[in-house]
Amino acid sequence: MDFDKYQFEATQTCLPTAYNLEYLIPGLAAEAGEVAGLYAKYVRDETYYTNLRDDMTKEMGDVLWFLAVLADRLDVDLSVIAQANIRKLQDRQKRGVLKGSGNER
């Protein structure tokens, strides 16, 4: 499935009361936190999650849903975000500045 198709399908599952920045931005952060929390538990006790890959896949799907609907709410295609990000990273790679911090490197 391509990004734009996913974005369209994701927005079709969004409740009208959830299609706002006040819900989407903290929701995205919360889902990303769930990915981190799941991994923290795995590091703490490897036997706790025997299916880390499957569990992470589900949580990353939730992150993707929030990102897709947030992008739609801001009227930007997910494919545009993906393409711009790859161009930015390739430019940094070409200039040898993948390491470091800050958006303007």
C-alpha positions as CSV (number, residue, x, y, z in Angstrom):
1,M,0.0,0.0,0.0
2,D,1.4,3.4,-0.8
3,F,1.5,6.3,1.6
4,D,-1.4,8.3,0.0
5,K,-3.7,5.3,-0.1
6,Y,-2.9,4.5,3.5
7,Q,-3.5,8.2,4.5
8,F,-6.9,8.1,2.8
9,E,-7.9,4.8,4.4
10,A,-6.7,6.0,7.8
11,T,-8.8,9.2,7.7
12,Q,-11.8,7.1,6.9
13,T,-11.5,5.5,10.4
14,C,-11.0,8.7,12.2
15,L,-13.9,9.8,14.4
16,P,-15.1,13.4,13.7
17,T,-14.3,14.4,17.3
18,A,-10.7,13.1,16.9
19,Y,-9.9,15.1,13.7
20,N,-8.3,18.0,15.6
21,L,-4.8,19.0,16.6
22,E,-5.7,18.9,20.3
23,Y,-6.2,15.1,20.0
24,L,-3.8,14.2,17.2
25,I,-0.6,15.7,18.4
26,P,-0.7,14.3,22.0
27,G,-2.0,11.0,20.5
28,L,1.0,10.7,18.2
29,A,3.3,11.4,21.1
30,A,1.5,8.8,23.3
31,E,1.7,6.1,20.6
32,A,5.4,6.8,20.1
33,G,5.8,6.5,23.8
34,E,4.1,3.1,23.7
35,V,6.8,2.0,21.2
36,A,9.5,3.1,23.5
37,G,7.8,1.6,26.6
38,L,7.4,-1.7,24.9
39,Y,11.1,-1.8,24.0
40,A,12.1,-0.7,27.5
41,K,10.2,-3.7,28.9
42,Y,11.9,-6.0,26.4
43,V,15.3,-4.7,27.4
44,R,14.4,-5.1,31.1
45,D,13.2,-8.7,30.7
46,E,13.6,-10.3,27.3
47,T,11.2,-13.1,28.2
48,Y,8.4,-10.5,28.8
49,Y,7.9,-10.1,25.1
50,T,8.5,-13.2,23.1
51,N,7.0,-11.6,20.0
52,L,8.7,-8.2,20.0
53,R,8.6,-7.9,16.3
54,D,4.8,-8.5,16.1
55,D,4.1,-6.3,19.1
56,M,6.3,-3.5,17.7
57,T,4.6,-3.8,14.3
58,K,1.2,-3.1,15.9
59,E,2.4,-0.1,17.9
60,M,4.2,1.3,14.9
61,G,1.0,1.0,13.0
62,D,-0.7,3.2,15.6
63,V,2.1,5.7,15.2
64,L,1.6,5.7,11.5
65,W,-2.2,6.1,11.8
66,F,-1.7,9.2,14.0
67,L,0.9,10.6,11.6
68,A,-1.3,10.0,8.5
69,V,-4.3,11.7,10.0
70,L,-2.3,14.6,11.4
71,A,-0.8,15.2,8.0
72,D,-4.3,15.1,6.5
73,R,-5.5,17.5,9.1
74,L,-2.7,19.9,8.1
75,D,-3.5,19.3,4.4
76,V,-0.2,17.6,3.5
77,D,0.1,14.3,1.7
78,L,2.1,11.6,3.6
79,S,4.0,10.9,0.4
80,V,5.1,14.5,0.3
81,I,6.4,14.2,3.9
82,A,8.2,11.0,3.0
83,Q,9.8,12.3,-0.2
84,A,10.9,15.6,1.5
85,N,12.5,13.6,4.4
86,I,14.4,11.3,2.0
87,R,15.7,14.3,0.0
88,K,16.8,16.0,3.3
89,L,18.6,12.8,4.5
90,Q,20.2,12.2,1.1
91,D,21.5,15.8,1.1
92,R,22.9,15.4,4.6
93,Q,24.5,12.1,3.6
94,K,26.1,13.7,0.5
95,R,27.5,16.5,2.6
96,G,28.7,14.2,5.3
97,V,26.5,15.7,8.1
98,L,24.2,12.8,8.9
99,K,25.7,12.9,12.4
100,G,25.0,15.9,14.7
101,S,21.8,17.7,15.6
102,G,19.6,20.4,14.3
103,N,17.4,20.6,11.3
104,E,19.6,23.1,9.4
105,R,22.8,21.1,9.2
